[in-house]
Amino acid sequence: MSRFFSQQHRHLEAYTPGEQPKDMQYVKLNTNESPFPPSEKALAYAAEAAKNLQLYCDPTCSALTKEFARRYGIGEDEVLFTNGSDDALNFCFMAFCDREHPAAFPDITYGFYPVFAALNHIPYTEIPLTDTLAIDADDYIDIRKNIFIANPNAPTGVALPLSEIVRIVESNPDFVVIIDEAYVDFGAESAVGLIHEYDNLLVIQTFSKSRSLAGGRLGMAIGNASLIRDLNTIKYSTNPYNVNSMTQAAGVGTLLDDDYTRLNCERIADNRVYLTSALEELGFTHTVSSANFVFAQHPDLDGGALYRQLKARGVLVRHFDKERIRNYNRITVGTREQLDILLKHIREILEENA
Ligand code: PMP
């Protein structure tokens, strides 16, 4: 830390992204990326857009907004595109939270929520998951806080039914309920269809997972026009050009290639069944995942040790050194070939540790 670093940020504990090591070729099952390349259309559209990189990008993302609004049956003023969904989530903390409107989220969830809260000096409450690592909607009824819920939750993969989300939204009418649907396409119910019914519901989605564009950084907030206007005020007060022109074009190409995204989601759902059954046979237990990852633990293997031994063998999974989940690893559902390599190494590690 330099002697110039602001007092305001000196104690900030920054978010630690999943590792992206370059020292060797890993089977990468640690950051929930898609194992499938972007759609051909996305690549072609991005290449075309690159020809005009001397110009600023469109700050309104108009082509992308039009195509998205048409496909999802919402108004063009009901969506805002951002630099990954992290950008949208940060905007939500900035726009809606303050001392009188503190934040609440589960104790085990996406690790960026407490960081955004701390960065913006927002008080927050972490609400414990149940013993089975699920969210109990009763814990969020009438709590008079802005609520952030990842659905499916991360890193557990456990989804909340839409009816439970509705109960939470209806019981906190004077606070915003932000549903982070980063993984929704892999098997959960989306709340997007409810945005016209509830003026306090905001849905966050991303192109990073099901749509194979993690490196392009494209996310969005979907909600009624006045919430989106507030987020735009934050965006135009920080970085109006937050989505570059190649990414905007890749986003349009991806939307036009919806069948490809759907097919990939089906492949991931099949591979999730393949992975969970194989892990069960090996003695693992796991949460019920509706996402593109599985959260699993073994009674005879320490979670951290398994992570380290897999890494030494060239397979990356994600381990969180956090009290309640220390024995677990989060494994991204990759291709069959990637999963077979992972399973082969797990079998060997189990034999070595027997
Ligand atoms: N929400 C959740 C629950 C996530 O796991 C992630 C990915 N790490 C994000 C949001 C952010 O994803 P991105 O910024 O790539 O859209």
Residues whose N, C-alpha, C, O or C-beta is under 5 A from the ligand:
A	BS01	PMP	G84 S85 D86 Y110 A150 A154 D180 A182 T206 S208 L218 G219
